[in-house]
Amino acid sequence: MHGFGSAFLLAQVGAHAAQRFTERIAELDLTPAQVGLLRLVATRPGQSQQAIAAQLGTPPTRLVALVDALEKRGLVERRRNPEDRRLYALELTEDGRASMSRIALTSMAHERALTAALTEDERATLHALLTKIADEQGLTPGVHPGYTRLKSL
């Protein structure tokens, strides 16, 4: 150990990874918040904005602007919820699904670049250890904790 604890190294690598990911997806004209929402809609289609906001840990009013921007770009659409006409279900459009394919390729390239110093076994071990830490800390799988701090999306 070089005098730095694991928590510091996690923060250092995490900040670096977040910055590099932001740069990579900027090439797709997307922000991390937009990518997170697209991923959530892709993996759990048909949910209401309120349900998604709860999963992200952000007020529904903050989510509206993000959904508006993605809807304007033709990546998501709001559909009336047949069970509750006051709620809108969010779905990816065809362009949204195409964007998700580009995001997936960008994410894989990011993952490979970030873990280039590791063997396949080391990558698997790192993933397992980080998953164990995230679970023990009560972090929501697949949801970046930054959503709770966002002032505007």
MDAnalysis code that builds the backbone (N, CA, C; Angstrom):
import MDAnalysis as mda
import numpy as np

u = mda.Universe.empty(459, n_residues=153, atom_resindex=np.repeat(np.arange(153), 3), trajectory=True)
u.add_TopologyAttr("name", ["N", "CA", "C"] * 153)
u.add_TopologyAttr("resid", np.arange(1, 154))
u.add_TopologyAttr("resname", ["MET", "HIS", "GLY", "PHE", "GLY", "SER", "ALA", "PHE", "LEU", "LEU", "ALA", "GLN", "VAL", "GLY", "ALA", "HIS", "ALA", "ALA", "GLN", "ARG", "PHE", "THR", "GLU", "ARG", "ILE", "ALA", "GLU", "LEU", "ASP", "LEU", "THR", "PRO", "ALA", "GLN", "VAL", "GLY", "LEU", "LEU", "ARG", "LEU", "VAL", "ALA", "THR", "ARG", "PRO", "GLY", "GLN", "SER", "GLN", "GLN", "ALA", "ILE", "ALA", "ALA", "GLN", "LEU", "GLY", "THR", "PRO", "PRO", "THR", "ARG", "LEU", "VAL", "ALA", "LEU", "VAL", "ASP", "ALA", "LEU", "GLU", "LYS", "ARG", "GLY", "LEU", "VAL", "GLU", "ARG", "ARG", "ARG", "ASN", "PRO", "GLU", "ASP", "ARG", "ARG", "LEU", "TYR", "ALA", "LEU", "GLU", "LEU", "THR", "GLU", "ASP", "GLY", "ARG", "ALA", "SER", "MET", "SER", "ARG", "ILE", "ALA", "LEU", "THR", "SER", "MET", "ALA", "HIS", "GLU", "ARG", "ALA", "LEU", "THR", "ALA", "ALA", "LEU", "THR", "GLU", "ASP", "GLU", "ARG", "ALA", "THR", "LEU", "HIS", "ALA", "LEU", "LEU", "THR", "LYS", "ILE", "ALA", "ASP", "GLU", "GLN", "GLY", "LEU", "THR", "PRO", "GLY", "VAL", "HIS", "PRO", "GLY", "TYR", "THR", "ARG", "LEU", "LYS", "SER", "LEU"])
u.atoms.positions = np.array([
    [0.852, -1.176, 0.000],
    [0.000, 0.000, 0.000],
    [0.892, 1.231, 0.000],
    [0.541, 2.203, -0.815],
    [1.367, 3.396, -0.984],
    [0.909, 4.554, -0.113],
    [0.374, 4.263, 1.047],
    [-0.053, 5.337, 1.936],
    [-1.473, 5.820, 1.685],
    [-2.146, 5.263, 0.709],
    [-3.519, 5.659, 0.420],
    [-4.438, 4.483, 0.722],
    [-5.501, 4.756, 1.443],
    [-6.447, 3.700, 1.776],
    [-7.329, 3.339, 0.597],
    [-8.019, 2.223, 0.750],
    [-8.901, 1.738, -0.321],
    [-10.024, 2.722, -0.620],
    [-10.563, 3.371, 0.411],
    [-11.653, 4.326, 0.183],
    [-11.169, 5.482, -0.699],
    [-9.966, 5.968, -0.432],
    [-9.420, 7.044, -1.270],
    [-9.218, 6.557, -2.701],
    [-8.646, 5.377, -2.859],
    [-8.404, 4.849, -4.204],
    [-9.720, 4.634, -4.961],
    [-10.740, 4.142, -4.254],
    [-12.049, 3.990, -4.894],
    [-12.575, 5.347, -5.367],
    [-12.449, 6.363, -4.513],
    [-12.905, 7.707, -4.884],
    [-12.100, 8.248, -6.062],
    [-10.794, 8.054, -6.030],
    [-9.927, 8.549, -7.107],
    [-10.264, 7.871, -8.436],
    [-10.353, 6.552, -8.425],
    [-10.677, 5.816, -9.654],
    [-12.107, 6.123, -10.081],
    [-13.024, 6.229, -9.124],
    [-14.411, 6.533, -9.448],
    [-14.564, 7.888, -10.114],
    [-13.887, 8.898, -9.569],
    [-13.947, 10.237, -10.167],
    [-13.357, 10.226, -11.571],
    [-12.234, 9.520, -11.736],
    [-11.608, 9.416, -13.058],
    [-12.536, 8.690, -14.038],
    [-13.120, 7.589, -13.589],
    [-14.017, 6.810, -14.450],
    [-15.225, 7.644, -14.854],
    [-15.798, 8.387, -13.902],
    [-16.972, 9.216, -14.204],
    [-16.628, 10.298, -15.223],
    [-15.469, 10.939, -15.051],
    [-15.055, 11.997, -15.982],
    [-14.833, 11.439, -17.386],
    [-14.156, 10.311, -17.471],
    [-13.898, 9.695, -18.786],
    [-15.207, 9.249, -19.442],
    [-16.124, 8.700, -18.658],
    [-17.403, 8.268, -19.211],
    [-18.181, 9.473, -19.728],
    [-18.172, 10.551, -18.968],
    [-18.838, 11.791, -19.390],
    [-18.281, 12.258, -20.727],
    [-16.968, 12.205, -20.874],
    [-16.335, 12.606, -22.134],
    [-16.734, 11.681, -23.274],
    [-16.762, 10.393, -23.008],
    [-17.105, 9.423, -24.060],
    [-18.551, 9.584, -24.540],
    [-19.487, 9.760, -23.601],
    [-20.880, 9.860, -24.027],
    [-21.213, 11.238, -24.577],
    [-20.375, 12.227, -24.268],
    [-20.572, 13.551, -24.867],
    [-20.447, 13.447, -26.384],
    [-19.641, 12.493, -26.846],
    [-19.507, 12.257, -28.287],
    [-20.820, 11.764, -28.888],
    [-21.711, 11.227, -28.055],
    [-23.039, 10.792, -28.500],
    [-24.080, 11.890, -28.234],
    [-23.599, 13.047, -27.776],
    [-24.453, 14.190, -27.425],
    [-25.411, 13.834, -26.298],
    [-24.879, 13.131, -25.299],
    [-25.662, 12.744, -24.133],
    [-24.907, 13.104, -22.858],
    [-25.656, 13.247, -21.765],
    [-25.073, 13.475, -20.447],
    [-25.209, 12.195, -19.633],
    [-24.442, 12.079, -18.543],
    [-24.598, 10.894, -17.693],
    [-26.024, 10.723, -17.167],
    [-26.678, 11.807, -16.799],
    [-28.059, 11.704, -16.304],
    [-28.986, 11.164, -17.390],
    [-28.804, 11.612, -18.620],
    [-29.636, 11.123, -19.719],
    [-29.382, 9.638, -19.966],
    [-28.118, 9.242, -19.946],
    [-27.785, 7.830, -20.157],
    [-28.395, 6.970, -19.055],
    [-28.311, 7.430, -17.819],
    [-28.892, 6.677, -16.704],
    [-30.386, 6.488, -16.859],
    [-31.067, 7.549, -17.273],
    [-32.511, 7.449, -17.469],
    [-32.838, 6.525, -18.646],
    [-32.120, 6.668, -19.740],
    [-32.353, 5.783, -20.886],
    [-32.155, 4.318, -20.490],
    [-31.101, 4.034, -19.721],
    [-30.853, 2.656, -19.278],
    [-32.001, 2.148, -18.417],
    [-32.481, 2.991, -17.528],
    [-33.571, 2.584, -16.644],
    [-34.851, 2.321, -17.442],
    [-35.154, 3.170, -18.404],
    [-36.342, 2.970, -19.236],
    [-36.161, 1.726, -20.111],
    [-34.949, 1.494, -20.591],
    [-34.688, 0.313, -21.428],
    [-34.851, -0.983, -20.641],
    [-34.384, -0.985, -19.387],
    [-34.443, -2.224, -18.601],
    [-35.778, -2.416, -17.902],
    [-36.505, -1.314, -17.696],
    [-37.808, -1.393, -17.009],
    [-38.829, -0.524, -17.745],
    [-39.165, -0.885, -18.980],
    [-40.093, -0.048, -19.753],
    [-41.488, -0.019, -19.142],
    [-42.189, 1.080, -19.408],
    [-43.577, 1.198, -18.989],
    [-43.784, 1.750, -17.598],
    [-42.716, 2.099, -16.920],
    [-42.862, 2.669, -15.578],
    [-43.264, 4.140, -15.670],
    [-43.889, 4.622, -14.617],
    [-44.260, 6.030, -14.569],
    [-43.045, 6.879, -14.205],
    [-43.131, 8.168, -14.520],
    [-42.064, 9.097, -14.142],
    [-41.887, 9.092, -12.631],
    [-42.990, 8.989, -11.895],
    [-42.924, 8.986, -10.438],
    [-42.152, 7.773, -9.926],
    [-42.415, 6.614, -10.511],
    [-41.723, 5.388, -10.093],
    [-40.231, 5.488, -10.409],
    [-39.915, 6.018, -11.578],
    [-38.503, 6.165, -11.966],
    [-37.810, 7.164, -11.052],
    [-38.465, 8.274, -10.759],
    [-37.881, 9.268, -9.856],
    [-37.574, 8.643, -8.496],
    [-38.488, 7.809, -8.004],
    [-38.274, 7.152, -6.713],
    [-37.058, 6.234, -6.766],
    [-36.902, 5.494, -7.860],
    [-35.753, 4.598, -7.992],
    [-34.446, 5.378, -8.070],
    [-34.494, 6.542, -8.720],
    [-33.289, 7.367, -8.849],
    [-33.017, 8.182, -7.586],
    [-34.004, 8.263, -6.711],
    [-33.831, 9.047, -5.497],
    [-33.859, 10.543, -5.740],
    [-34.600, 10.961, -6.762],
    [-34.690, 12.383, -7.103],
    [-36.163, 12.793, -7.142],
    [-36.472, 14.037, -6.820],
    [-37.874, 14.475, -6.887],
    [-38.421, 14.378, -8.322],
    [-39.696, 13.990, -8.475],
    [-40.287, 13.881, -9.812],
    [-40.173, 15.178, -10.623],
    [-40.223, 16.328, -9.958],
    [-40.135, 17.597, -10.681],
    [-38.782, 17.762, -11.369],
    [-37.727, 17.210, -10.786],
    [-36.402, 17.276, -11.419],
    [-36.321, 16.367, -12.639],
    [-37.068, 15.281, -12.581],
    [-37.029, 14.317, -13.672],
    [-37.758, 14.831, -14.917],
    [-38.752, 15.686, -14.729],
    [-39.564, 16.169, -15.845],
    [-38.714, 16.813, -16.940],
    [-37.781, 17.677, -16.553],
    [-36.945, 18.361, -17.548],
    [-36.087, 17.366, -18.325],
    [-35.589, 16.351, -17.644],
    [-34.777, 15.329, -18.304],
    [-35.621, 14.536, -19.296],
    [-36.802, 14.130, -18.875],
    [-37.702, 13.385, -19.765],
    [-38.109, 14.270, -20.942],
    [-38.428, 15.536, -20.659],
    [-38.794, 16.480, -21.734],
    [-37.700, 16.546, -22.797],
    [-36.442, 16.674, -22.360],
    [-35.323, 16.797, -23.302],
    [-35.162, 15.530, -24.139],
    [-35.298, 14.375, -23.513],
    [-35.166, 13.114, -24.254],
    [-36.355, 12.879, -25.177],
    [-37.535, 13.317, -24.758],
    [-38.723, 13.191, -25.601],
    [-38.597, 14.112, -26.817],
    [-38.110, 15.317, -26.595],
    [-37.926, 16.282, -27.691],
    [-36.948, 15.741, -28.745],
    [-35.940, 14.992, -28.292],
    [-34.959, 14.384, -29.203],
    [-35.474, 13.099, -29.837],
    [-36.659, 12.658, -29.422],
    [-37.246, 11.458, -30.007],
    [-36.677, 10.162, -29.464],
    [-36.099, 10.190, -28.242],
    [-35.491, 8.984, -27.676],
    [-36.417, 8.246, -26.717],
    [-37.333, 8.985, -26.067],
    [-38.336, 8.367, -25.204],
    [-39.690, 8.958, -25.548],
    [-40.721, 8.231, -25.155],
    [-42.067, 8.766, -25.315],
    [-42.879, 8.460, -24.066],
    [-43.777, 9.397, -23.795],
    [-44.713, 9.219, -22.680],
    [-45.993, 8.628, -23.263],
    [-46.478, 7.591, -22.608],
    [-47.753, 6.990, -22.998],
    [-48.658, 6.991, -21.788],
    [-49.932, 7.263, -22.007],
    [-50.896, 7.225, -20.906],
    [-50.897, 5.831, -20.294],
    [-50.877, 5.793, -18.979],
    [-50.950, 4.534, -18.259],
    [-52.414, 4.087, -18.253],
    [-52.715, 2.915, -18.830],
    [-54.116, 2.487, -18.904],
    [-54.765, 2.273, -17.526],
    [-53.962, 1.930, -16.501],
    [-54.523, 1.712, -15.164],
    [-54.768, 3.022, -14.415],
    [-53.969, 4.048, -14.728],
    [-54.105, 5.338, -14.041],
    [-53.840, 6.439, -15.062],
    [-54.905, 7.035, -15.577],
    [-54.795, 8.010, -16.666],
    [-54.018, 9.269, -16.269],
    [-53.789, 9.466, -14.962],
    [-53.008, 10.628, -14.521],
    [-51.508, 10.403, -14.710],
    [-51.113, 9.140, -14.863],
    [-49.695, 8.800, -14.967],
    [-49.317, 8.505, -16.408],
    [-48.071, 8.798, -16.724],
    [-47.516, 8.463, -18.032],
    [-46.487, 7.361, -17.870],
    [-46.556, 6.378, -18.744],
    [-45.555, 5.319, -18.790],
    [-44.468, 5.757, -19.769],
    [-43.213, 5.518, -19.411],
    [-42.101, 5.888, -20.285],
    [-41.620, 4.674, -21.065],
    [-41.411, 4.898, -22.348],
    [-40.938, 3.848, -23.254],
    [-39.847, 4.436, -24.148],
    [-38.906, 3.597, -24.569],
    [-37.924, 4.022, -25.562],
    [-38.587, 4.016, -26.936],
    [-38.190, 4.955, -27.766],
    [-38.609, 4.949, -29.165],
    [-37.616, 4.089, -29.947],
    [-37.853, 3.943, -31.233],
    [-36.896, 3.221, -32.080],
    [-35.532, 3.917, -32.038],
    [-35.525, 5.248, -32.119],
    [-34.264, 5.997, -32.019],
    [-33.631, 5.813, -30.644],
    [-34.457, 5.715, -29.609],
    [-33.948, 5.475, -28.258],
    [-33.259, 4.126, -28.155],
    [-33.845, 3.112, -28.788],
    [-33.224, 1.782, -28.781],
    [-31.905, 1.807, -29.560],
    [-31.865, 2.543, -30.655],
    [-30.616, 2.677, -31.416],
    [-29.563, 3.397, -30.572],
    [-29.971, 4.410, -29.831],
    [-29.038, 5.117, -28.939],
    [-28.505, 4.178, -27.869],
    [-29.362, 3.310, -27.352],
    [-28.919, 2.356, -26.335],
    [-27.850, 1.421, -26.886],
    [-27.949, 1.054, -28.154],
    [-26.914, 0.218, -28.765],
    [-25.582, 0.957, -28.807],
    [-25.628, 2.240, -29.168],
    [-24.400, 3.048, -29.197],
    [-23.851, 3.245, -27.785],
    [-24.735, 3.447, -26.824],
    [-24.315, 3.604, -25.432],
    [-23.639, 2.316, -24.945],
    [-24.208, 1.172, -25.293],
    [-23.631, -0.108, -24.871],
    [-22.221, -0.280, -25.419],
    [-22.021, 0.049, -26.687],
    [-20.675, -0.049, -27.281],
    [-19.706, 0.911, -26.599],
    [-20.158, 2.122, -26.322],
    [-19.330, 3.113, -25.642],
    [-18.993, 2.641, -24.233],
    [-19.967, 2.071, -23.540],
    [-19.756, 1.576, -22.172],
    [-18.755, 0.427, -22.149],
    [-18.854, -0.473, -23.122],
    [-17.912, -1.595, -23.181],
    [-16.490, -1.096, -23.440],
    [-16.346, -0.139, -24.337],
    [-15.023, 0.431, -24.609],
    [-14.476, 1.120, -23.361],
    [-15.346, 1.823, -22.651],
    [-14.957, 2.498, -21.413],
    [-14.487, 1.479, -20.374],
    [-15.243, 0.423, -20.211],
    [-14.899, -0.637, -19.251],
    [-13.541, -1.255, -19.589],
    [-13.331, -1.577, -20.870],
    [-12.061, -2.176, -21.291],
    [-10.896, -1.227, -21.031],
    [-11.076, 0.047, -21.366],
    [-9.991, 1.020, -21.176],
    [-9.690, 1.210, -19.691],
    [-10.713, 1.277, -18.873],
    [-10.525, 1.525, -17.449],
    [-9.851, 0.349, -16.744],
    [-10.127, -0.853, -17.201],
    [-9.578, -2.045, -16.545],
    [-8.477, -2.713, -17.375],
    [-7.857, -1.961, -18.249],
    [-6.837, -2.506, -19.155],
    [-5.660, -3.150, -18.416],
    [-5.346, -2.693, -17.226],
    [-4.205, -3.222, -16.474],
    [-4.514, -4.569, -15.825],
    [-5.758, -5.019, -15.884],
    [-6.168, -6.238, -15.188],
    [-6.336, -7.413, -16.139],
    [-6.135, -8.616, -15.601],
    [-6.453, -9.830, -16.356],
    [-7.960, -10.053, -16.264],
    [-8.466, -10.997, -17.047],
    [-9.899, -11.322, -16.988],
    [-10.292, -11.778, -15.584],
    [-9.458, -12.624, -14.956],
    [-9.747, -13.083, -13.596],
    [-9.751, -11.918, -12.616],
    [-8.808, -11.007, -12.755],
    [-8.755, -9.842, -11.870],
    [-9.980, -8.955, -12.068],
    [-10.420, -8.799, -13.330],
    [-11.639, -8.012, -13.591],
    [-12.838, -8.631, -12.885],
    [-12.948, -9.947, -12.980],
    [-14.068, -10.651, -12.339],
    [-14.006, -10.492, -10.820],
    [-12.807, -10.607, -10.257],
    [-12.639, -10.444, -8.811],
    [-12.977, -9.024, -8.387],
    [-12.479, -8.034, -9.122],
    [-12.776, -6.639, -8.806],
    [-14.280, -6.398, -8.846],
    [-14.940, -6.886, -9.880],
    [-16.389, -6.708, -10.011],
    [-17.117, -7.343, -8.829],
    [-16.717, -8.550, -8.475],
    [-17.364, -9.249, -7.356],
    [-17.160, -8.476, -6.048],
    [-15.959, -7.987, -5.813],
    [-15.676, -7.245, -4.580],
    [-16.435, -5.922, -4.537],
    [-16.472, -5.209, -5.652],
    [-17.199, -3.936, -5.683],
    [-18.700, -4.164, -5.512],
    [-19.223, -5.233, -6.101],
    [-20.636, -5.573, -5.937],
    [-20.941, -5.881, -4.475],
    [-20.051, -6.601, -3.819],
    [-20.231, -6.942, -2.401],
    [-20.254, -5.670, -1.549],
    [-19.359, -4.740, -1.823],
    [-19.324, -3.469, -1.089],
    [-20.597, -2.678, -1.344],
    [-20.995, -2.561, -2.621],
    [-22.203, -1.794, -2.969],
    [-23.435, -2.383, -2.288],
    [-23.544, -3.717, -2.286],
    [-24.685, -4.373, -1.637],
    [-24.702, -4.080, -0.142],
    [-23.549, -4.221, 0.509],
    [-23.467, -4.017, 1.955],
    [-23.771, -2.568, 2.332],
    [-23.432, -1.636, 1.442],
    [-23.673, -0.223, 1.705],
    [-25.098, 0.195, 1.345],
    [-25.883, -0.737, 0.805],
    [-27.287, -0.450, 0.486],
    [-27.473, 0.382, -0.771],
    [-26.505, 0.328, -1.684],
    [-26.618, 1.097, -2.922],
    [-27.578, 0.396, -3.883],
    [-28.376, 1.177, -4.593],
    [-29.334, 0.624, -5.543],
    [-28.594, 0.173, -6.795],
    [-28.701, -1.113, -7.144],
    [-27.996, -1.607, -8.336],
    [-28.356, -0.811, -9.595],
    [-27.344, -0.392, -10.323],
    [-27.549, 0.292, -11.591],
    [-27.939, 1.749, -11.497],
    [-28.033, 2.302, -10.286],
    [-28.429, 3.702, -10.125],
    [-27.287, 4.477, -9.490],
    [-26.786, 5.456, -10.217],
    [-25.695, 6.287, -9.702],
    [-26.224, 7.165, -8.568],
    [-25.507, 7.244, -7.445],
    [-25.988, 8.055, -6.320],
    [-26.027, 9.554, -6.627],
    [-25.428, 9.979, -7.717],
    [-25.435, 11.389, -8.092],
    [-26.814, 11.946, -8.387],
    [-27.794, 11.094, -8.687],
    [-29.147, 11.583, -8.976],
    [-29.753, 12.302, -7.783],
    [-29.391, 11.891, -6.581],
    [-29.967, 12.523, -5.389],
    [-29.420, 13.931, -5.176],
    [-28.273, 14.240, -5.794],
    [-27.651, 15.556, -5.596],
    [-27.871, 16.511, -6.752],
    [-28.442, 16.033, -7.841],
    [-28.600, 16.875, -9.016],
    [-29.575, 18.015, -8.741],
    [-29.152, 19.218, -9.057],
    [-30.022, 20.394, -8.891],
    [-30.970, 20.502, -10.079],
    [-30.427, 20.262, -11.257],
    [-31.268, 20.253, -12.464],
    [-30.684, 19.240, -13.416],
    [-31.557, 18.576, -14.115],
    [-31.137, 17.552, -15.047],
    [-31.163, 18.148, -16.426],
])
